[in-house]
Amino acid sequence: MSWTVMTTPQLLRLAQGLWQKIQDEYRLLLGFVAAIGLAVTFGALAGEMLEGDFGAFDRNFLLALRHSDDLATPIGPHFIQTAMLDITAMGSETILTLVTLMALGFLLLRKRYRQTMLVAAAVGGGAILSGILKSLFSRARPDVVPRLAEVSSGSFPSGHAMNSAIIYLTIAVLIARSYEDPRTRSFIVGLAALATLTIGFSRAYLGVHWPTDVAAGWLVGLAWALLMGMIAITLQKRHQIEQPVDDTTESED
């Protein structure tokens, strides 16, 4: 029987590889647990909403965003109302569809065909989930303040908050997986998170959603984006979709 004696550098590389694998598995597990936790929190919020436990909070929140002597006028300068109307349009079906098509076109341009299919499947699945959840609840729209935008469907969860989180965050997380540089990834996801937060807030500011509607939409969207991100990481580890590239190296070439 022959024995192979490993040198110290080889042992160090082996230890580093094992430690990195443990860290990667831990991150994956943590991500899945976080997604499940968000889904459970949504379920708890929905249960409390159906029992009417958030009624006082919802009313007081919306009233705090209006002038007490004129509930038709929101607080702040007039340009903020105009800005909120523009921002809330970013969560409309038309804009979200355009954003999705642009993201898919970007990935196709970079010849990341499998990742393109993953993004399309993730966005399509999220849209189906959004429709199902929207149909399960029949909460009435806010009536304590005049609405500053046209609405027609049910109130819980907020479709704009949920769909913007599903689309912007999911696309951002999956596109961020194209890059190695943590700063690039953080910038992409950070922009998506900012868009999602402002769109959700605009719905309450305009008086078309209760704040708990918005929170519920954020929970679902974030859970979906996390889940899709974990799936992308797993597929990349198995080399079933394209690997991340070092964009800092690309820029130097």
C-alpha positions as CSV (number, residue, x, y, z in Angstrom):
1,M,0.0,0.0,0.0
2,S,1.4,3.4,-1.0
3,W,0.7,6.6,1.0
4,T,0.7,10.1,-0.4
5,V,2.1,12.7,1.9
6,M,0.5,16.1,1.4
7,T,2.6,19.2,1.7
8,T,1.7,22.1,4.0
9,P,0.5,24.3,1.1
10,Q,-1.7,21.5,-0.1
11,L,-3.2,20.9,3.3
12,L,-3.9,24.7,3.6
13,R,-5.6,24.7,0.2
14,L,-7.7,21.7,1.2
15,A,-8.7,23.3,4.5
16,Q,-9.6,26.6,2.7
17,G,-11.7,24.7,0.2
18,L,-13.6,22.8,2.9
19,W,-14.2,26.0,4.9
20,Q,-15.5,27.8,1.8
21,K,-17.8,24.9,1.1
22,I,-19.1,25.0,4.6
23,Q,-19.7,28.8,4.4
24,D,-21.5,28.4,1.0
25,E,-23.8,25.7,2.4
26,Y,-24.5,27.8,5.5
27,R,-25.4,30.8,3.3
28,L,-27.8,28.7,1.2
29,L,-29.5,27.3,4.3
30,L,-29.7,30.7,5.9
31,G,-31.3,32.1,2.7
32,F,-33.9,29.3,2.5
33,V,-34.7,29.8,6.2
34,A,-35.1,33.5,5.7
35,A,-37.5,33.0,2.7
36,I,-39.6,30.6,4.8
37,G,-39.6,33.0,7.7
38,L,-40.9,35.8,5.5
39,A,-43.6,33.6,4.1
40,V,-44.7,32.6,7.7
41,T,-44.7,36.3,8.6
42,F,-46.9,37.0,5.7
43,G,-49.3,34.3,6.8
44,A,-49.4,35.7,10.3
45,L,-50.0,39.2,9.0
46,A,-52.8,38.0,6.8
47,G,-54.4,36.2,9.8
48,E,-54.2,39.4,11.9
49,M,-55.6,41.5,9.1
50,L,-58.6,39.2,8.6
51,E,-59.3,39.5,12.3
52,G,-59.2,43.3,12.1
53,D,-56.3,43.7,14.5
54,F,-54.5,46.3,12.5
55,G,-57.5,48.6,11.9
56,A,-56.4,51.4,14.3
57,F,-52.8,51.3,13.1
58,D,-53.8,51.4,9.4
59,R,-56.2,54.3,9.9
60,N,-53.8,56.4,12.0
61,F,-51.0,55.8,9.5
62,L,-53.0,57.1,6.6
63,L,-54.3,60.1,8.6
64,A,-50.8,61.0,9.5
65,L,-50.0,61.4,5.8
66,R,-52.8,64.0,5.3
67,H,-53.5,67.5,6.7
68,S,-55.9,67.2,9.5
69,D,-58.0,70.2,8.3
70,D,-58.1,68.8,4.7
71,L,-57.8,65.1,4.3
72,A,-57.7,65.4,0.5
73,T,-54.3,67.1,0.7
74,P,-51.3,65.0,1.6
75,I,-48.5,66.4,3.8
76,G,-45.5,67.9,2.1
77,P,-45.0,70.2,-0.9
78,H,-47.3,69.7,-3.9
79,F,-44.4,68.3,-6.0
80,I,-44.2,65.3,-3.7
81,Q,-47.7,64.2,-4.7
82,T,-46.7,64.5,-8.3
83,A,-43.6,62.5,-7.7
84,M,-45.6,59.8,-5.8
85,L,-47.9,59.5,-8.8
86,D,-44.9,59.0,-11.1
87,I,-43.2,56.6,-8.7
88,T,-46.4,54.5,-8.3
89,A,-46.5,54.1,-12.1
90,M,-43.2,52.2,-11.8
91,G,-45.2,49.4,-10.2
92,S,-47.8,49.2,-13.0
93,E,-48.2,46.1,-15.2
94,T,-47.0,48.1,-18.2
95,I,-43.8,49.3,-16.7
96,L,-43.0,46.0,-15.0
97,T,-43.5,44.2,-18.3
98,L,-41.1,46.6,-20.0
99,V,-38.5,46.2,-17.2
100,T,-38.8,42.4,-17.5
101,L,-38.3,42.5,-21.3
102,M,-35.3,44.9,-21.0
103,A,-33.7,42.6,-18.4
104,L,-34.2,39.5,-20.6
105,G,-32.8,41.4,-23.5
106,F,-29.7,42.4,-21.5
107,L,-29.1,38.7,-20.6
108,L,-29.6,37.6,-24.1
109,L,-27.1,40.3,-25.3
110,R,-24.6,38.8,-22.9
111,K,-25.3,35.3,-24.3
112,R,-26.5,34.1,-20.9
113,Y,-29.2,31.9,-22.3
114,R,-29.9,29.6,-19.4
115,Q,-30.0,32.5,-17.0
116,T,-32.4,34.2,-19.3
117,M,-34.7,31.2,-19.0
118,L,-34.4,31.2,-15.3
119,V,-35.3,34.9,-15.0
120,A,-38.3,34.4,-17.3
121,A,-39.5,31.4,-15.2
122,A,-38.9,33.3,-12.0
123,V,-40.9,36.4,-13.1
124,G,-43.6,34.3,-14.6
125,G,-43.9,32.2,-11.5
126,G,-44.0,35.3,-9.4
127,A,-46.8,36.8,-11.5
128,I,-48.9,33.6,-11.0
129,L,-48.2,33.7,-7.2
130,S,-49.3,37.3,-7.1
131,G,-52.5,36.6,-8.9
132,I,-53.4,33.7,-6.6
133,L,-52.7,35.7,-3.4
134,K,-54.6,38.7,-4.7
135,S,-57.7,36.5,-5.4
136,L,-57.6,34.9,-1.9
137,F,-58.4,38.1,-0.1
138,S,-61.2,40.6,-0.5
139,R,-60.2,43.4,1.7
140,A,-61.8,46.8,0.9
141,R,-59.7,49.7,-0.1
142,P,-59.1,52.5,2.4
143,D,-62.0,54.9,2.9
144,V,-60.7,57.1,5.7
145,V,-59.0,59.5,3.2
146,P,-59.7,60.5,-0.4
147,R,-57.8,58.3,-2.9
148,L,-55.4,60.2,-5.1
149,A,-55.2,57.5,-7.8
150,E,-57.6,55.2,-9.6
151,V,-57.9,51.6,-8.3
152,S,-60.3,48.8,-9.0
153,S,-59.1,45.5,-7.5
154,G,-58.9,44.3,-3.8
155,S,-56.6,45.9,-1.3
156,F,-54.7,43.0,0.3
157,P,-51.9,42.4,-0.5
158,S,-50.8,45.5,-2.4
159,G,-50.3,44.4,-6.0
160,H,-47.9,47.3,-6.7
161,A,-45.8,46.5,-3.7
162,M,-45.8,42.8,-4.3
163,N,-45.3,42.8,-8.0
164,S,-42.6,45.5,-7.9
165,A,-40.8,43.4,-5.2
166,I,-41.2,40.2,-7.2
167,I,-40.0,41.8,-10.5
168,Y,-37.4,44.3,-9.4
169,L,-35.8,42.3,-6.6
170,T,-36.0,39.0,-8.4
171,I,-34.5,40.4,-11.6
172,A,-31.8,42.3,-9.6
173,V,-30.8,39.2,-7.5
174,L,-30.6,37.0,-10.6
175,I,-28.7,39.5,-12.7
176,A,-26.4,40.2,-9.8
177,R,-25.4,36.5,-9.9
178,S,-23.8,37.4,-13.3
179,Y,-21.0,39.3,-11.4
180,E,-18.3,38.4,-8.9
181,D,-17.7,41.9,-7.6
182,P,-19.6,42.4,-4.3
183,R,-19.9,46.1,-5.0
184,T,-21.6,45.5,-8.3
185,R,-24.0,43.0,-6.8
186,S,-24.8,45.4,-3.9
187,F,-25.4,48.3,-6.3
188,I,-27.8,46.3,-8.5
189,V,-29.8,44.8,-5.5
190,G,-29.7,48.2,-3.7
191,L,-31.3,50.0,-6.6
192,A,-34.1,47.4,-6.8
193,A,-34.7,47.6,-3.1
194,L,-35.0,51.4,-3.3
195,A,-37.5,51.2,-6.1
196,T,-39.5,48.6,-4.3
197,L,-39.7,50.6,-1.1
198,T,-40.6,53.9,-2.7
199,I,-43.3,52.2,-4.9
200,G,-44.9,50.6,-1.8
201,F,-44.8,53.8,0.2
202,S,-46.4,55.7,-2.7
203,R,-49.5,53.5,-2.4
204,A,-50.1,54.4,1.2
205,Y,-49.2,58.1,0.5
206,L,-51.8,58.2,-2.3
207,G,-54.4,56.6,0.0
208,V,-55.1,53.6,-2.2
209,H,-53.7,51.0,0.2
210,W,-53.5,50.3,3.9
211,P,-49.9,50.2,5.1
212,T,-50.4,46.5,6.1
213,D,-51.3,45.8,2.5
214,V,-48.0,47.3,1.4
215,A,-46.0,45.3,4.1
216,A,-47.7,42.1,3.0
217,G,-46.7,42.7,-0.6
218,W,-43.1,43.4,0.4
219,L,-42.9,40.2,2.4
220,V,-44.1,38.1,-0.5
221,G,-41.9,39.8,-3.0
222,L,-38.8,39.5,-0.8
223,A,-39.4,35.9,0.0
224,W,-39.8,35.1,-3.7
225,A,-36.6,37.0,-4.6
226,L,-34.6,35.2,-1.9
227,L,-35.9,31.8,-3.0
228,M,-35.0,32.5,-6.6
229,G,-31.6,33.8,-5.6
230,M,-30.9,30.5,-3.7
231,I,-32.0,28.5,-6.7
232,A,-29.7,30.5,-8.9
233,I,-26.8,29.9,-6.5
234,T,-27.5,26.2,-6.4
235,L,-27.7,25.9,-10.2
236,Q,-24.4,27.8,-10.7
237,K,-22.7,25.5,-8.2
238,R,-23.9,22.6,-10.3
239,H,-22.9,24.4,-13.5
240,Q,-26.4,24.2,-14.9
241,I,-26.5,28.0,-15.6
242,E,-23.8,30.4,-16.6
243,Q,-21.1,31.3,-14.0
244,P,-20.5,34.8,-12.6
245,V,-17.9,36.9,-14.3
246,D,-15.4,39.2,-12.8
247,D,-16.6,42.6,-14.2
248,T,-13.5,44.4,-12.9
249,T,-11.4,42.2,-15.1
250,E,-13.7,42.8,-18.0
251,S,-13.4,46.5,-17.6
252,E,-9.6,46.3,-17.7
253,D,-9.4,44.2,-20.9
